[in-house]
Amino acid sequence: MKTRNIAIIAHVDHGKTTLVDQLLKTAGLFKDNEEPVDRLLDTNDLERERGITILAKTTTIYYHDYKINIVDTPGHADFGGEVERIMHMVDGVLLLVDAFEGTMPQTRFVLKKALEAGIKPIVVINKVDRKNINIDAVLNQVLELFIELGAPDELLDFKTVYTSAVNGTCSLDPDISTQKPGMDPLFQVIIDEIPEPKAEENGPLQLQVALLDYNYYVGRIGIGTVTRGHVKVNDLVSVARNDGSVKTFRVLKLFATQGITRLEVPEAHAGDIIAVAGLPDINVGETICSVDHVEPLPAIKLDEPTLQMTFGTNTSPLAGKDGKLLTARQIEERLYREVQRDVALRVERVNNAEEWIVSGRGELHLSILIENMRREGYELQVSKPQVIIKEIDGVKCEPYEDLMIDVPNEYLGDVMTVIGDRSAQLINMEAADTTTRLDYVIPSRGLLGFTTSFLTLTKGYGIISHVFKEYRPYKKGSIGERQIGVLVATEGGTATPYAIEHVEDRGTMFIDPGVEVYEGMIVGEHRYDFDLAVNVVTKKNLTNVRSSTKDQTVVLKAPRRMSLEACLDYINFDELVEITPATYRMRKKILKTEDRKKFDAHQKRDQAEEKAS
């Protein structure tokens, strides 16, 4: 049976996982009377809720006389490191492009990685069922992107397939009237265009780990393509470590996928994508070899984290009321367990404190970890994300990103003003009938908290995407900090309608009556650029029957609902987000009102002295 190894790459939400669903259906994985769940490979609850792929996943489809191994990759920039490593496992890629949105920042990133690895792309124009599409314009964008990224001439004549993954239709013609049910034309292009794996069946074993999984019983599981030889369960093998050392271990288990099921298999051969268990601390880039022939493959470069946060044990007055997992030991064990499966994550304990510096690839990367911990019953508190500053050739540098936004024309002026204040540099501007596309280069600091502001400014109709570009010299000044003040509770207790009615004119509330609050908790947004201490637990003194029932007729404005990402975006550097299984709250680092006033006074004095000097 012949083999094809391919990855599906694209910008976020361009339809990769839905397309895999249709490939599985066309290959006959399901019986006629079965109705499979959408996005079969997105097995994580958060993946299904958010409609994004967080972890790369492999599946094997048997189509006629071919075994086609498919890797479904994340589309969000925060998980782009997995895309880069997957290029070491496959011989071709399907580059999905939305027929309406066209090429986006992550499209550029994933295509660049494929071209750098010498991988042949097949272009799939997806979502051809959408209204107001311009397929010719999108094809021109794709061709321009190939040329701009320096693709060799033989790849410029790429094969193109047109699909509607949501409807399960496909054709080789841009005329959407030619669309027919099933993905057979796409399968045929894969078979015709993607080469056999570059693998030697005969020879000593060679398998480089490109992805990791984790199992409580066997520890880390290394996933990669067998590039030479074969491997069996109970074989004694060697692994060439990233530090140059060599270690011998016995293969405990081998796993392969068939459809959406992971199966234990007795052996794997050259060209197979396989998961190997037996070495609990195996890492990405290490090469599994025969004991008598250790020959490591070239190292896989891992992208460094660009963003970090401080995680700590919950110190609020309400600590321990919701969660059961809240001690430093429990949190540390959970964080280091996450590092076992996520090589893009770094965890470092802060000396003499119950705190950890957790570094990742972006706000989404870290917020996914926080949300998973919350659902598992953990309590903790986290600081505002901040970019990781590096010293390069003696110069202090910070990360910059390519930013692309689509803005309804009526909000264009406001958006350009706000983003200009964040030190963004406008690179390109394309106006259409109702929207304008803006391309910027911006310090990563400038994106902290920007998404929430952007969606508010555009009433939710704007589209924003960004991807890491490079490190550049650090730009002095405050970028990306919230410029508006907050309403901070001065007393602990239960918030009352009477108290909130007298406070809500000062700004926008974040809480409802009946919510338990504590001193130092952020309960709303002030309308001015300074913080205001407020009492939201005051009860009205009852003097007669009429006044005791009047309180029931109080009509309050609906509070602003804040998601976890919105809270992380919103807080400033003197604030924290408290995470519990039941909720999350924003709070000041210094809870006592008097202590906070003293600290602010000292800080202003120090700033004045520094400015004077």
C-alpha positions in Angstrom: 0.0 0.0 0.0 1.4 3.4 -1.0 1.7 6.2 1.5 1.1 10.0 1.4 2.0 12.3 4.4 0.4 15.7 4.3 -0.4 18.6 6.6 -3.3 21.0 6.4 -2.2 24.6 7.0 -4.1 27.9 7.0 -5.0 31.0 8.8 -7.3 30.6 11.8 -10.9 29.8 11.0 -10.3 29.1 7.3 -11.8 25.6 7.6 -9.0 23.1 8.1 -10.7 20.8 10.7 -14.0 20.9 8.8 -12.2 19.9 5.6 -10.7 16.9 7.5 -14.2 15.9 8.5 -15.2 15.8 4.8 -12.1 13.8 3.8 -13.0 11.2 6.5 -16.5 11.0 5.3 -15.5 10.6 1.6 -13.1 7.8 2.6 -16.0 5.9 4.1 -15.1 6.1 7.7 -18.7 6.4 8.7 -21.7 4.2 7.7 -24.5 5.8 5.7 -26.8 6.0 8.7 -24.2 7.7 11.0 -24.1 11.4 11.5 -20.6 12.3 12.8 -20.0 15.2 15.1 -18.6 18.3 13.4 -14.8 19.0 13.8 -14.0 15.4 14.8 -10.4 16.1 15.5 -11.1 18.9 17.9 -11.5 16.7 20.9 -10.6 19.2 23.6 -13.6 21.0 25.2 -12.0 24.4 24.6 -11.3 23.6 21.0 -15.0 22.8 20.4 -16.3 25.8 22.3 -14.0 28.3 20.6 -14.0 26.7 17.2 -10.2 26.6 17.0 -7.5 23.9 16.9 -5.1 24.2 19.8 -3.0 21.1 19.4 -1.9 19.4 16.1 -3.5 16.0 15.5 -2.8 13.2 13.2 -5.3 10.9 11.4 -4.9 8.1 8.9 -7.3 7.7 6.0 -7.4 4.7 3.7 -8.5 5.7 0.2 -8.5 3.0 -2.5 -4.9 1.6 -2.4 -3.4 4.5 -0.5 -2.8 5.2 3.1 -2.9 9.0 3.6 -1.6 10.3 6.9 -3.0 13.8 7.6 -1.9 16.3 10.2 -4.5 18.9 11.2 -2.5 22.0 12.4 -3.5 25.0 14.6 -4.3 28.2 12.7 -3.7 30.7 15.5 -0.4 32.5 15.6 0.2 31.5 19.3 0.4 27.9 18.2 2.5 28.4 15.1 5.5 26.6 16.6 3.6 23.3 16.0 3.2 24.1 12.4 6.9 24.6 11.9 7.8 21.3 13.6 5.1 19.4 11.5 7.0 20.2 8.3 9.6 17.6 9.4 6.9 14.9 9.3 5.2 15.5 5.9 6.0 15.6 2.2 3.2 18.0 1.1 0.7 20.5 2.5 -2.8 21.6 1.7 -2.8 25.4 1.9 -6.3 26.5 2.7 -7.4 30.0 1.8 -10.8 31.5 2.6 -12.5 32.5 -0.7 -13.8 35.7 0.9 -11.0 36.8 3.3 -8.1 35.8 1.0 -4.6 35.6 2.3 -4.0 36.6 6.0 -1.0 37.0 8.2 -1.0 33.4 9.3 -1.4 32.3 5.7 2.0 34.0 5.1 3.6 32.4 8.1 2.5 28.8 7.4 3.3 29.0 3.7 6.8 30.5 4.5 7.5 27.5 6.8 6.4 25.0 4.1 8.6 26.7 1.4 11.6 26.8 3.8 11.2 23.1 4.4 11.0 22.4 0.7 7.4 21.0 1.0 5.1 21.1 -2.0 1.9 22.9 -1.5 -1.5 22.3 -3.0 -3.8 25.3 -2.8 -7.4 24.8 -1.6 -9.7 27.7 -2.0 -12.3 26.9 0.7 -15.7 28.4 1.5 -16.7 29.0 -2.1 -20.3 28.9 -0.9 -19.9 32.3 0.7 -21.5 35.4 -0.8 -19.6 38.2 -2.4 -16.5 36.1 -3.1 -13.9 37.0 -5.8 -12.0 33.8 -6.6 -9.8 35.4 -9.2 -8.7 38.1 -6.8 -7.9 35.5 -4.1 -5.9 33.4 -6.5 -3.9 36.5 -7.5 -3.2 37.2 -3.8 -2.0 33.6 -3.3 0.3 33.8 -6.4 1.7 37.2 -5.2 2.4 35.6 -1.8 4.3 32.7 -3.4 6.4 35.1 -5.4 7.0 37.4 -2.4 8.2 34.5 -0.3 10.6 33.4 -2.9 9.0 30.2 -4.0 10.9 28.4 -6.8 9.5 28.6 -10.3 8.3 25.0 -10.3 6.0 25.7 -7.3 4.4 28.8 -8.9 2.3 26.6 -11.1 0.5 25.1 -8.1 -2.5 22.9 -8.4 -5.7 24.4 -7.1 -8.8 22.7 -5.7 -12.1 24.6 -4.9 -14.1 23.4 -1.9 -17.0 24.1 0.4 -16.0 22.1 3.4 -19.1 23.0 5.4 -21.3 21.6 2.5 -19.0 18.7 1.7 -18.5 19.7 -2.0 -15.5 20.0 -4.2 -14.3 20.6 -7.8 -11.2 21.4 -9.9 -13.0 24.4 -11.6 -13.4 27.9 -10.1 -16.9 27.9 -11.5 -18.9 27.1 -8.3 -21.7 25.5 -10.3 -19.3 22.6 -10.9 -19.2 21.7 -7.2 -20.2 18.1 -6.5 -20.6 16.2 -3.2 -17.5 14.4 -1.9 -13.8 15.1 -1.8 -12.7 12.7 -4.5 -11.1 15.4 -6.8 -9.0 16.6 -3.8 -7.9 13.0 -3.0 -6.9 12.5 -6.6 -4.8 15.7 -6.6 -3.1 14.6 -3.3 -2.2 11.2 -4.9 -1.0 12.7 -8.1 1.0 15.7 -6.7 2.4 14.7 -3.3 5.4 12.5 -3.5 6.0 9.3 -1.6 7.7 9.7 1.8 11.4 10.2 1.6 12.0 7.0 3.6 14.3 4.0 3.4 12.6 0.7 4.3 15.9 -1.1 4.7 18.5 0.3 7.0 19.0 1.2 10.7 16.1 2.9 12.5 15.8 6.7 12.3 12.8 8.7 13.7 12.9 12.3 14.7 10.4 13.5 17.3 8.4 16.5 16.0 5.4 16.6 18.4 4.8 15.5 22.0 1.9 14.0 23.8 1.6 13.0 27.5 0.2 10.1 29.3 0.0 9.7 33.1 1.2 6.1 32.9 4.1 6.3 30.4 5.0 10.0 30.6 5.9 11.8 27.4 5.1 10.3 24.0 7.2 11.3 21.0 5.4 11.6 17.7 7.3 11.6 14.3 7.8 10.0 11.0 9.9 6.9 10.6 12.4 8.1 8.0 14.4 4.9 7.9 14.1 1.3 9.0 11.4 -0.1 11.2 10.6 -0.3 15.0 8.7 -2.8 17.1 7.3 -2.9 20.6 10.0 -4.0 23.1 12.9 -3.1 20.8 15.9 -1.7 22.6 16.7 1.7 20.9 18.9 4.7 21.4 17.9 8.4 21.4 20.3 11.1 20.3 19.5 13.9 22.8 19.5 17.6 22.0 22.4 18.2 24.3 24.6 15.7 22.3 24.3 12.8 24.7 22.9 9.3 23.8 20.5 7.3 26.0 19.2 3.8 25.5 15.5 2.8 26.3 13.0 0.1 25.5 10.0 0.8 23.4 7.0 0.2 25.7 4.2 1.1 23.2 3.6 2.2 19.7 0.5 4.2 18.7 -1.0 4.9 15.3 -4.2 6.6 14.2 -6.9 5.2 12.1 -9.6 7.7 11.4 -10.2 9.4 14.7 -9.0 6.5 16.8 -5.6 6.0 18.3 -4.6 2.3 18.3 -1.7 0.4 19.7 0.3 -1.3 17.0 3.1 -3.9 17.2 5.4 -2.2 14.7 5.9 0.7 12.4 7.8 1.0 9.1 9.5 3.7 7.0 7.1 6.4 6.0 4.7 5.8 8.9 3.7 8.6 11.4 3.9 6.9 14.7 3.8 7.8 18.5 6.5 6.1 20.6 6.3 5.6 24.4 9.1 4.4 26.6 11.3 7.4 27.5 9.5 9.7 29.9 11.6 12.8 29.2 12.0 12.6 25.4 11.9 16.0 23.7 11.2 17.6 20.4 14.1 17.3 17.9 15.6 14.2 19.4 16.3 11.3 17.1 15.4 7.7 17.9 17.9 5.4 16.3 19.1 1.8 16.3 21.4 1.0 19.2 24.3 0.1 17.0 23.8 3.0 14.5 23.2 6.4 16.2 22.8 9.0 13.5 20.9 12.2 14.7 19.0 14.2 12.2 19.5 18.0 12.0 18.1 19.8 15.1 14.6 21.3 15.0 14.6 24.9 15.9 12.0 25.7 18.6 10.5 29.2 18.6 11.2 31.1 21.8 8.3 32.5 24.0 7.5 36.2 23.5 5.1 36.8 26.4 5.2 36.0 30.1 2.9 36.2 33.1 3.3 35.7 36.8 1.2 32.9 38.2 0.7 32.8 42.0 -1.3 31.2 44.8 -4.6 33.0 45.4 -4.2 35.6 48.2 -7.6 37.2 48.1 -10.0 37.1 51.1 -12.2 34.7 49.1 -9.4 32.2 48.5 -10.5 28.6 49.0 -14.2 29.1 48.7 -14.5 27.6 45.2 -11.5 25.5 44.4 -9.9 22.5 46.0 -6.5 22.7 44.3 -4.9 25.9 45.5 -1.6 25.2 47.3 1.8 26.1 45.8 2.7 22.4 45.5 -0.5 21.6 43.6 -0.1 24.5 41.2 3.6 23.9 40.6 2.9 20.2 39.8 0.2 21.2 37.3 2.4 23.8 35.6 5.4 21.4 35.2 3.0 18.7 33.9 1.9 21.1 31.2 5.6 21.7 30.3 5.9 18.0 29.6 3.5 18.2 26.6 3.9 21.8 25.5 7.5 22.6 24.4 6.6 26.2 23.7 5.9 26.8 27.4 8.5 27.8 30.0 8.0 27.8 33.8 10.4 29.3 36.3 9.8 29.4 40.1 10.3 32.9 41.7 12.7 32.7 44.6 11.2 33.0 48.1 7.7 33.4 46.8 4.7 31.2 45.9 4.9 32.5 42.3 6.0 31.3 38.9 7.0 33.1 35.7 5.2 31.4 32.9 6.3 32.2 29.4 4.5 31.4 26.2 3.8 32.4 22.6 1.0 34.8 23.2 -2.1 35.8 25.2 -4.2 33.0 23.8 -1.5 30.4 24.5 -1.4 31.4 28.2 -5.1 32.0 28.6 -5.9 28.5 27.3 -3.6 27.1 30.1 -5.4 29.2 32.7 -8.8 28.2 31.5 -7.9 24.5 31.6 -6.6 24.8 35.1 -9.7 26.6 36.2 -11.9 23.9 34.8 -9.8 21.3 36.6 -10.6 22.9 40.0 -7.5 25.1 40.5 -7.4 28.5 42.2 -4.7 31.0 41.3 -4.0 34.6 40.5 -2.2 35.9 37.4 -0.6 39.2 36.5 -0.9 41.3 33.3 0.9 39.7 30.4 4.1 41.4 29.4 6.5 41.0 26.5 9.9 39.3 26.9 12.7 41.8 26.4 16.0 40.5 25.0 19.4 41.9 24.6 20.7 41.4 21.1 24.3 42.5 20.3 24.2 44.7 23.4 20.9 46.4 22.3 17.7 46.1 24.3 15.1 44.7 22.0 11.4 43.8 22.1 9.2 41.6 19.8 7.3 43.2 16.9 4.4 41.7 15.0 2.7 42.0 11.6 -0.9 43.2 12.2 -3.7 43.0 9.6 -7.1 44.4 10.4 -10.3 44.7 8.4 -12.4 47.7 9.5 -15.9 48.9 8.4 -15.3 52.2 6.8 -17.5 54.1 9.3 -15.0 53.2 12.2 -11.8 53.6 10.2 -10.8 57.0 11.7 -11.3 55.9 15.3 -9.4 52.7 14.8 -6.4 54.4 13.1 -6.2 57.0 15.9 -6.2 54.3 18.7 -3.7 52.1 16.9 -1.5 55.1 16.1 -1.2 55.8 19.8 0.2 52.3 20.2 3.3 53.0 18.1 2.1 51.1 15.1 3.6 51.8 11.7 1.1 51.7 8.7 2.6 49.6 5.9 -0.4 49.2 3.5 -4.0 50.3 3.2 -6.6 48.9 0.8 -10.1 50.4 0.6 -13.1 48.4 -0.6 -16.8 49.4 -0.8 -17.7 48.8 2.8 -14.4 47.9 4.6 -10.7 48.9 4.6 -7.8 46.5 5.2 -4.9 48.0 7.1 -1.5 46.4 7.4 0.8 47.5 10.3 4.0 46.6 12.0 3.5 47.1 15.8 5.4 46.3 19.0 3.9 43.3 20.7 3.3 45.6 23.7 0.9 47.7 21.6 -1.3 44.6 21.1 -1.8 44.0 24.8 -5.3 45.0 25.5 -5.9 46.1 22.0 -8.3 43.3 20.9 -11.0 44.3 23.4 -10.7 48.0 22.4 -10.8 47.1 18.7 -13.9 45.0 19.0 -15.6 47.7 21.0 -14.7 50.4 18.5 -16.0 48.4 15.6 -19.1 47.1 17.4 -17.8 43.6 16.9 -17.6 43.8 13.1 -13.8 44.3 12.8 -11.5 41.4 12.0 -8.0 41.4 13.6 -5.1 39.0 13.1 -1.4 39.2 13.9 1.8 37.1 13.8 5.3 37.5 15.3 7.7 39.2 12.9 11.0 39.9 14.6 12.8 41.5 17.5 13.7 45.2 17.1 15.3 47.8 19.4 13.1 48.7 22.4 10.9 51.8 22.0 10.8 53.9 25.1 7.6 55.0 26.6 4.4 53.4 27.9 2.7 51.4 25.2 -0.5 49.4 25.6 -1.5 50.3 29.1 -5.1 51.1 30.0 -5.6 54.8 30.1 -8.9 54.8 32.0 -9.3 54.4 35.8 -11.3 51.7 37.7 -13.8 51.6 40.5 -12.3 49.8 43.5 -14.3 48.4 46.4 -13.5 49.8 49.8 -15.5 47.3 51.9 -16.1 43.6 51.8 -19.5 42.0 51.8 -22.4 41.5 49.4 -23.1 44.1 46.7 -26.5 45.8 47.1 -28.8 47.5 44.5 -28.9 50.6 46.7 -25.1 51.0 46.7 -24.6 50.2 43.0 -27.4 52.7 42.1 -25.3 55.4 43.7 -22.1 54.3 42.1 -23.0 53.5 38.6 -23.1 57.1 37.5 -19.4 57.2 38.1 -18.7 54.8 35.3 -19.5 51.2 34.1 -20.1 48.4 36.6 -18.7 44.9 36.2 -20.8 43.3 38.9 -24.5 42.6 39.7 -26.2 43.0 43.1 -25.7 40.0 45.3 -22.1 39.4 44.2 -19.6 39.0 47.0 -16.9 41.5 46.9 -13.8 42.4 49.0 -11.7 45.5 49.7 -9.4 46.0 46.7 -11.6 44.2 44.2 -12.2 46.0 40.9 -16.0 46.4 40.5 -16.2 48.8 37.6 -14.6 51.2 35.2 -14.3 54.8 36.1 -15.2 57.4 33.5 -11.9 59.4 34.2 -8.2 58.4 34.0 -7.8 57.8 37.7 -9.0 55.1 40.1 -11.9 55.8 42.5 -12.5 54.0 45.8 -16.3 53.2 46.1 -18.5 51.3 48.5 -20.9 48.9 46.8 -22.1 47.0 49.9 -23.9 49.8 51.7 -27.5 49.0 52.7 -30.3 51.6 53.0 -31.4 52.3 56.5 -35.1 51.1 56.8 -37.4 53.5 58.6 -40.9 52.4 57.5 -42.7 49.9 55.3 -42.7 52.1 52.2 -38.9 52.6 52.2 -38.3 48.9 52.8 -40.1 47.9 49.6 -38.9 50.8 47.5 -35.5 49.2 47.1 -37.1 46.5 45.1 -38.0 48.9 42.3 -34.4 50.0 41.7 -33.6 49.7 37.9 -29.9 49.2 37.3 -27.9 49.3 34.1 -26.7 45.9 32.9 -23.0 45.4 33.9 -20.3 44.8 31.4 -19.5 41.0 31.1 -15.8 40.3 31.0 -14.3 37.1 29.5 -11.0 35.7 30.8 -9.1 37.1 27.8 -10.9 40.5 28.3 -9.8 40.6 32.0 -6.2 39.8 31.1 -6.3 42.5 28.4 -7.9 45.0 30.7 -5.7 44.9 33.9 -2.7 47.2 34.4 0.6 46.3 36.0 -0.6 47.1 39.5 -3.5 44.6 39.2 -4.2 40.9 39.1 -6.9 38.5 37.9 -8.1 36.0 40.5 -9.0 32.7 38.9 -11.4 30.2 40.6 -13.4 27.3 39.2 -16.6 29.3 39.6 -15.5 32.7 38.3 -12.7 35.2 37.8 -12.3 38.6 39.4 -10.0 41.6 38.8 -8.3 43.1 41.8 -5.5 45.4 42.9 -2.2 43.9 43.9 -2.4 46.0 47.1 -5.9 45.3 48.5 -6.0 47.8 51.4 -7.1 51.3 50.3 -4.8 53.2 52.7 -1.8 51.1 51.8 -2.5 51.7 48.1 -2.7 55.4 48.6 0.6 55.5 50.4 2.2 53.4 47.6 0.9 55.6 44.9 2.1 58.7 46.7 5.6 57.2 47.0 5.6 56.2 43.3 4.6 59.7 42.1 7.3 61.2 44.3 9.9 58.9 42.8 8.8 59.6 39.3 9.0 63.4 40.0 12.5 63.0 41.4 13.6 60.9 38.4 12.2 63.4 36.0 13.9 66.3 37.8 17.2 64.6 37.7 
